[in-house]
Amino acid sequence: MKQIIKFFGSFLLILSFNNGSFAQSANTYQNPLPVKFGDPYVLHVKGDKYYMYGTGGGAKNGFAAYSSLDLVNWKDEGQVFYASNQNGWSDSTAAWDGAYWAPEVYAHNGKFYMFYCAQWKENPGKELENFRIGVAVANKPTGPFIDLSNKPIFDPGYPIIDANVLFDKSGKIYLYYSRCCYKHPVESEVATWAKQKGWFESIEESWVYGVELKPDFSGVIGEPVLLLRPPVKMDDKQAEWESRSVTSKEVNRRWTEGSAIFKKGNTYYMMYSANYFGGKNYAVGYATSKSPLGPFTKAANNPVLQKNSERGGVVTGTGHNSVTYSPDGQEMFCVYHARTLSTGEERVVFIDRMRILKDGKLVVEGPTTTSQAAPTK
């Protein structure tokens, strides 16, 4: 009898997944979710649903979305943004199929705005990585999203990815992004060490910047401010975990990307990802500040989310997170992508609880793969 019940339950799960949604228990859930996204971002529309956007998910030359009432059961909403829209500024024929990466959607003044990265079709230097950030608008969270302009928000003169936006209580709006590693060699003790070992001639780095946005998103105000970068010295407490892609001889790059900013009390928390996004060492840390544009101080308890494969687990490549809350607003969740032994190179979505302790320390209770209580309603 138990075998029959187990088979029937498995059949239901397979059936619901094939129908574009996935039903878990009403009281529990288990990671990973059957959503094949990288860089997942969750928007909660009050009185409506949660909407999840990400890289991949079956979208071609654009972005797809999923919806949920409870953060556990997700419905495939299909593709919501197409690069071929009337104001499209990207190049779908460029490397990485146009590099449609890391969309984030924000509700603002009755509309929905999608900030995303793509290859810019204006490329006189024929750069391999010609990424810029654009913004598209829609009347609904499921689109269709149309670019506000036929060009990126702004051009800092170097490739940028991973847009993240803060609508501050001051009324100002801030854009955060990562300058790519591409053609950005940086001198550091790690770079010198790697060269002395004969591994790499140079180490390229990506850095996180912040800049104020114009209220209509048509451009930026002032100059971008450098907020986060990999450590220069090897005795820096953050150097070991942020340099693993180099010290494991994986690749000659150190990343600081995937920023996710939020405010708790009087403190701004900026979560970020380090190491090679395609490798096992991808991990998440955070930094804090009293101002939206810093200075930010990295936390002593970093990384707060990393692989557990060396501790008997099956999860690697944890990173590029967003932050959301349970339906009743009482629980905070970290939404991120990772890989498992069974999913292989495919990035899938995880949702784990996170907390801010009384001393201000941020803690992520993951990665988990066992059954746990569903978000409180």
N, C-alpha and C positions, 0 to 999 in steps of 0.2 A: 504493500500500500504506500509506504514512504517513497519507494522508487517511482510509482505512478504520479504522486503529488509533485515530486522533484522534477519529473519530466514535463508535466503540465505547466508548472511554474516557469521552467526554462523556455517552453514554447511561447508562453505569453510574453516574456521579455523579448524574445527574438521578434515576435510578431509586432509588438509595439515599437521596437527600434526601426524595423523595416517600414513602418507607417510614418516615420518622420518624428516620432516622439518616443519617450522612454518613461515608463511608469515604475517608480520605486514605491516602497511601503509608505503609508501615510504618516507613520511615526518615526521611521528611520531612513537613512540613505547611506550610500557607500561610494567611495572614490575608486577609480576615476569615473566621471560621468561619461556617457557615450556621445560626447560632443568633440569632434575632431577639429578643435581650434588651437592655434597658437595665439599668444598675446590676448587672452580673453578680457573683455571689459563688460561690466554689468551696470546697466542703468535701471533704477527703480522709479517708475512713474507712479506717483501717489494716486490711489484710487483705481489703478489699472493693473499693470503687471511688471515683472522684471523682464528686461530685454538684454540679451547677450550678443555681443559682436566680437569678431576676432579675425585673425589671419587664416585664410583657407576656408574650411567648412564647406567645400564644394563649389565655392564661388569662382567664376572665371572673369578676370578683368574687373574685379570689384569686391564687394563684401556681402556676406550672408548674415542672418540673424536667427536667434532662437528666442522663444518667450516662455515664461513660467509664472505661476501664481505663488510658488512656495520655495523657489531656489533649488528644488529637487527634481521635479518632473518638467522636462523641457520639450517644447514643440518647435519643429523646424519651420521657420517663416519664409525660407527661400532667400533668394538674392534681393537685397534692398538698395544696393548702389551699383551702378554700371559706369565704367570709365567713359563709355561712348555717349554720355549725356551731353546735352547741347552746349555746356560750358567746359567740357572735359579738357584738361590741360596736360594729362599724363601721356606716356608712351608705352602702350601695351606690348610693343614689339621689342622693348629693351630687355636687358638681362633680368633674370628672375621673373619673366612674364610681366614686366612692368612694376614689380615689387609693391603690390598692394598690401600694405602691412599695417597692423596695429591701429585699427579704427577705434575711436572713442566717441560716444554720442552723449550730448548734454541737452536737457530741456531748458529753454531760455525764451522768455517773452512769448509763450504760446507756440513756439516752434521747436524743432529738434535739429541740432547742429552736429554733424559728423566731422571730426578732425582725423586726418589720416595721412599716411606716407605713400609716395609713389615716385616712379622715375619721371622726371620733368622732360617734356619733349624738346624744350629749348636747351640744346646741348652742343654748342659750337666746338667745344674742346673734346667731344666724343668721350666723355668720362664714362667709365664702367659703372660707377656708383654716383648717379646724378639725382639722388633722392631729395625731395622737398616735401613740405607739408601744406596740404590744402584743407579747405573746409567746404562742406556741402550742407544743404538745408532741405528739410522735409516738413510736411504738416503732420506726419504720423511717425512714430518710432520705427515702423516697418517700411518707411519710404513711400515712394521712390525719392532718394536723395539726389539733389541736383547741385552741382558746384556753384558756389556764390559768384565765382569769377573764373575767367579762362586762364588763370595763372595761380601759382602758389600764393600763400599769405604774404611771404616775404622771401628774399634771397640773401642769406648771410654770407654767401661766397664760398660755402663748403656744403657737402651733403649732410642732410639732417633727417632723423627718423623719430618715431615714438613720441608723438604729441600727447601732452597731458595738460588739462586746463583747470585753473582754480578761479571760481567766482567768489572773490573775497568779500567779507562783510563790509569792507571799506567802500565797496562799489566798484573797485577796480577788478579787471580781469587779467590773469596772467597765463602765458603760454610757456610750458616747459618742454624741452626736447633734448635729444642726444646728438651731438656732433659725431659723425661716423669715424671709425678708425682709418678709413681710406685716405691714403697719402698724408697721414698725420703721425709721423714718427716722433717719439718723445724721449728725451734723455731721462734716465732714472737709474737707480742702483740695480733694479731688476733687469733693465735693458743691458747694462754693462755686464752683469753676471751671465746673462744668456749669450752675449757675444763672446765672452771669455771661454765659455764652454764649447763654443763653435756651433751652437744651435741655430741662432738667428743673428743676422747682421743688424737688425733694428727691431724695435717693438713699437707698433702703432697703438694708439689709444683712442677711445671715445669718451667724451666728457658731457655732463649734463649742464645745460644752460637754462636761464629763465629770462623772460622779457614781458613787459606789459603789452597787452593787446588793445587795439582800438575797439571801442564799444560795438562797432558794426562788423568787426573781424576783417576789415579790409586791409589791415597792416598792423605794424607794431609801433609802440611809442618808446623812443630811446634806444639804447644799445643793449644787446643781450649781456647778461651777467653770468660768469662762470660760477657754478654752484658746487659741483661734485666732480672729482677726477680720481683715478687710481693713485695709491700712495707712491711718493717719490723714493722713500727710503725703505729698505728691507726690514728694519727693526720697527717700523710702524705696525701697530697692532692689527691693522686691516690688511696689511700686505700679503700675509699668507693666503687668506681665502680669496682675495681679489686677484691673485696672480697665478692661480692654479692652472689656467690654460697655458701659461708660459712655462711654469716650473714642471709641468707634466710633459713638456715638449709637444704639446698638442698643436699650438699655433702661435704665431708671432704677434698676437694682439691681446690687449687688455680692455675689456668693455666696462663702461658705466652707462647703463641705458634703462629703458622701461620704467621711467620715474612715475610714481603715483603719490600725489600730494593730498593731504587732508589736514584739517585743524582740529585739535582736541584741547579744550580749555584755551589757554593762551599760547599753545605750542603748535607750530607747524611740523608735521611729520612727512618726510619724503622717503618713501621706499624706493629701492632701485635694485637692478640686477647686474651681476658681474660674471665674467668669464664667457666662454664661447657658447652662444645660444644653441648650437647644434650638438654640444657635448654633454657629458655626464656631470661636469662641475658647475653648470649654471646654478646660481644661488642668489638669494635675496638678502639685502641688508637695509638699514634705514639710517637717516640722519635727522636732526632736529634743529629748529631755528625759532626765533621770536619774530621773524619778518619773512614775508613771502619770497624775497630775493636774497635771503641769507644775511650773514654767513651761516652755513649749516655745519653742524658737528656730527660726525659719524658716531654711532652707538657702540658702546663697549661690548654689548652682547651679540654683535654681528658674527656670522650670518644668522638670521632668524628663521631661514627656510633653506634647506639644502637636501641633497640626496641622502637616502637612508640605506642604500645598498651595502655599505660597509658595516652596517649595524644589523644585518640580517633581513633588511627590507628589500623591496623590489623596485623602488622609485628612484629615478635620476632626472637630471635636467630640469629642476624646479625653477621657475622664473617668470618674469614679466607679468606681474600681478596687478589686479585692481582691488578696490575695497568696497564692500557693500554691507547692508544690515538686514537682519531678519525681518519678516513681515511686521512684527510688533515693535521693531526698532530697538530692541534690547540687546541683541547679539551682533557683534561685528564679525565679518567674514573676509578672509583673504581668498580671492579667486585667481588661479594661476594655471599655467600649463606645465606638464611634466611628461615623462615617459615611464613605462613599466616594462618588465621582462616580456609580458604578453603583447604590449602594443608596439614594441620595437622602436623604430625611428619615428613613428607617428606621434605627434603631440596631441594630448588629450587634456580635458579640463578637470581640475580638482577644486573643491571648495572646502576650506577648513576654517575653523574658528580662530579668531585672533583677539587679543586683549591688550588694553593699556593698563598696566599695574598702577598702584597708588604712587609709586616713585617715578612714574612717567615712562617706565620701560615697556617697550612693545614686544609682545610674544605671539608667535604663530604656532598653533597646536597641530603641526603637520610636518611632513606629509603623512596622511593616513590612508589606509586601504581596507580598514575593518568597518563594520557596520556601526553607526553612531546615531544619536538622536537627531531628528530633523530640526531645522531652524524653528524657533518658537514663533507662534502665530498670535 
